[in-house]
């Protein structure tokens, strides 16, 4: 073998060795890259797992905080509620009991929280003590001389001096209107006072479905072509589920006796005589007819009789709610008062509020009518 051939074989061997070495290095690099990728994936997976664990821990923490907060809040509210219902301060307890007692439909609510002895104790300190008198019609004097009406014989109307702003609101009637509406705004309620100048036009109207179901006042007012209408007495309410079909006690409409049941609640008959005088009395239907009463309802309490106001203990035992009142001044002018309520800032009127309003307008006789959701005034404009 020649030297050239020998050198060529050696070069081939070297090339093969280099190729083998390069292959080995490539294989090593690929293995290293795979390992690096695996390690990177493992690290990334571990990071993701840690993130998921952190997220789960955060969610669990928030859930625990939510339930802990609501549990604590519920416990505090429960404690406050129990304290208000049964604690040493009786304001809220009085509000619950007297408001329920003053309702014709929701008296059962007070029994959710209190026994009869507690209710009796609260009501003994919150009641209306009526005067015990019956209306003395001799106190009326229907001359209406003070009503501010235009004098056609005078070029310049003669100025009228009013005793106060409330008298001016009532008597000022330059256009000789049948009625006027005065807006009332009190600390605990807002409402409307209707001034009726002719009491002979006031009549009692009952549901046309008497004994079967009640009727909305707006429908009754439309049917009778009324200028102004208000709700009247209460209604029989067995098991707090009445539909207003049967009025309480004695009801007379235009001389006809519509109901004649006995009535043992506060107040009594609230009606107008043939002489158009508002009379407050406690009597039967036959006695009412003998007194010349042509229209009446039954409810109470009587707020003012013969110019003397009833004594009110506490809030009067009727709570604060929307109210309706009918009253008459000595000059014969009749007042219909309806006030709203049952909001946080304006819960409604109690018996003291009603008496104070009626005293301002100098009424001789005034009686509370059915209130709450029954209180409504309809005006035909």
QUIVENPE-V823696 format. One record per residue. N is the residue number from 0. PHI is phi in degrees with one decimal (NA if undefined). Layout:
n/phi
N/PHI
N/PHI
This chain:
n/phi
0/NA
1/-80.3
2/-65.9
3/-64.9
4/-64.9
5/-62.0
6/-65.9
7/-66.0
8/-63.2
9/-65.7
10/-63.6
11/-62.9
12/-62.4
13/-64.3
14/-61.3
15/-62.6
16/-62.5
17/-65.7
18/-64.1
19/-62.6
20/-65.0
21/-64.9
22/-61.0
23/-62.9
24/-65.5
25/-61.9
26/-59.9
27/-62.4
28/-62.1
29/-64.0
30/-61.4
31/-63.6
32/-63.3
33/-62.2
34/-62.6
35/-62.7
36/-63.0
37/-62.2
38/-62.7
39/-63.4
40/-63.2
41/-62.6
42/-63.9
43/-64.3
44/-61.4
45/-64.6
46/-63.0
47/-61.7
48/-62.6
49/-65.0
50/-63.8
51/-62.3
52/-64.0
53/-63.9
54/-64.1
55/-63.3
56/-62.1
57/-64.6
58/-63.6
59/-61.2
60/-62.8
61/-65.6
62/-62.5
63/-61.6
64/-62.8
65/-61.0
66/-67.7
67/-63.7
68/-62.2
69/-67.3
70/-64.3
71/-63.8
72/-63.5
73/-61.7
74/-64.1
75/-64.3
76/-62.6
77/-62.8
78/-64.4
79/-61.9
80/-60.3
81/-64.6
82/-64.6
83/-68.0
84/-75.2
85/-127.3
86/-73.6
87/-70.7
88/-87.0
89/-98.8
90/-60.2
91/-69.5
92/-59.8
93/-63.6
94/-60.6
95/-61.7
96/-69.9
97/-69.7
98/-66.9
99/-65.2
100/-64.2
101/-78.5
102/-92.3
103/-84.5
104/-117.5
105/-122.8
106/-69.1
107/-66.0
108/-60.5
109/-62.9
110/-77.5
111/-66.4
112/-116.9
113/-131.7
114/-87.5
115/-64.2
116/-62.9
117/-64.6
118/-62.3
119/-63.2
120/-62.2
121/-65.0
122/-67.7
123/-66.3
124/-102.5
125/-140.9
126/-157.0
127/-107.5
128/-98.4
129/-71.9
130/-70.4
131/82.7
132/-92.4
133/-108.0
134/-53.3
135/-98.4
136/-68.1
137/-66.9
138/-78.1
139/-85.7
140/-146.8
141/-86.5
142/-92.0
143/53.8
144/-69.1
145/-86.8
146/-69.1
147/-76.7
148/-119.1
149/-67.9
150/-102.3
151/-68.1
152/-85.1
153/-113.8
154/-69.1
155/-111.2
156/-57.0
157/-71.9
158/-65.9
159/-109.1
160/-94.8
161/-100.4
162/-65.1
163/-162.0
164/-63.1
165/-67.4
166/-66.5
167/-60.8
168/-58.4
169/-78.1
170/-85.3
171/-71.7
172/-148.8
173/-62.4
174/-96.0
175/53.6
176/-73.2
177/-70.8
178/-156.6
179/-145.4
180/-115.4
181/-112.9
182/-78.5
183/-114.1
184/-133.8
185/-116.7
186/-59.2
187/-108.9
188/-162.4
189/-123.5
190/-175.3
191/-135.0
192/-115.2
193/-93.1
194/-102.4
195/-106.4
196/-84.8
197/-121.1
198/-67.1
199/-68.4
200/-92.2
201/-92.3
202/-138.4
203/-88.0
204/-125.6
205/-113.3
206/-57.0
207/-73.1
208/-108.7
209/-49.0
210/87.7
211/-111.9
212/-161.3
213/-80.6
214/-149.1
215/-64.6
216/-60.2
217/-61.5
218/-71.2
219/-66.5
220/-65.0
221/-63.2
222/-62.4
223/-97.1
224/55.2
225/-74.8
226/-78.2
227/-139.2
228/-140.4
229/-131.7
230/-70.1
231/-116.8
232/-78.1
233/-79.7
234/-143.0
235/-62.0
236/-137.8
237/-65.6
238/57.6
239/55.9
240/-132.6
241/-73.3
242/-107.9
243/77.1
244/-78.1
245/-127.9
246/-65.3
247/-70.4
248/56.2
249/-95.9
250/-131.6
251/-125.2
252/-127.2
253/52.4
254/86.8
255/-102.3
256/-75.8
257/-97.4
258/-139.5
259/-144.1
260/-77.2
261/-72.4
262/-142.1
263/-114.3
264/-84.6
265/-70.2
266/77.7
267/159.2
268/-79.5
269/-123.7
270/-153.3
271/-109.9
272/-86.7
273/-63.1
274/-89.5
275/68.6
276/-100.8
277/-74.3
278/-119.2
279/-114.2
280/-156.1
281/-116.4
282/-162.8
283/-85.1
284/-65.2
285/-67.2
286/-66.7
287/-63.4
288/-64.4
289/-66.7
290/-80.6
291/82.7
292/-76.9
293/-98.1
294/-143.7
295/-160.9
296/-130.3
297/-126.7
298/-174.8
299/174.9
300/-79.1
301/-74.8
302/-91.7
303/-139.7
304/-130.9
305/56.0
306/81.8
307/-107.8
308/-80.4
309/-68.3
310/-86.2
311/-113.4
312/-95.6
313/62.4
314/-96.7
315/92.5
316/84.7
317/-113.4
318/66.0
319/-113.3
320/-166.0
321/-57.8
322/-137.9
323/-130.5
324/-134.3
325/-120.4
326/-151.1
327/-140.3
328/-83.8
329/-62.5
330/-80.6
331/95.6
332/-65.5
333/-102.9
334/-117.0
335/-107.6
336/-115.3
337/-131.4
338/-118.4
339/-94.6
340/175.5
341/63.1
342/-121.2
343/-62.3
344/-84.8
345/-131.7
346/-70.8
347/124.5
348/-100.9
349/-104.5
350/-65.0
351/-60.2
352/-59.6
353/-65.3
354/-63.1
355/-61.1
356/-64.5
357/-66.6
358/-63.4
359/-59.9
360/-92.7
361/58.2
362/-85.6
363/-93.5
364/-135.6
365/-150.6
366/-138.7
367/-79.1
368/-103.9
369/-58.2
370/-124.9
371/68.8
372/-68.3
373/-79.9
374/-67.0
375/-159.6
376/-128.0
377/-116.4
378/-123.5
379/-89.4
380/-101.8
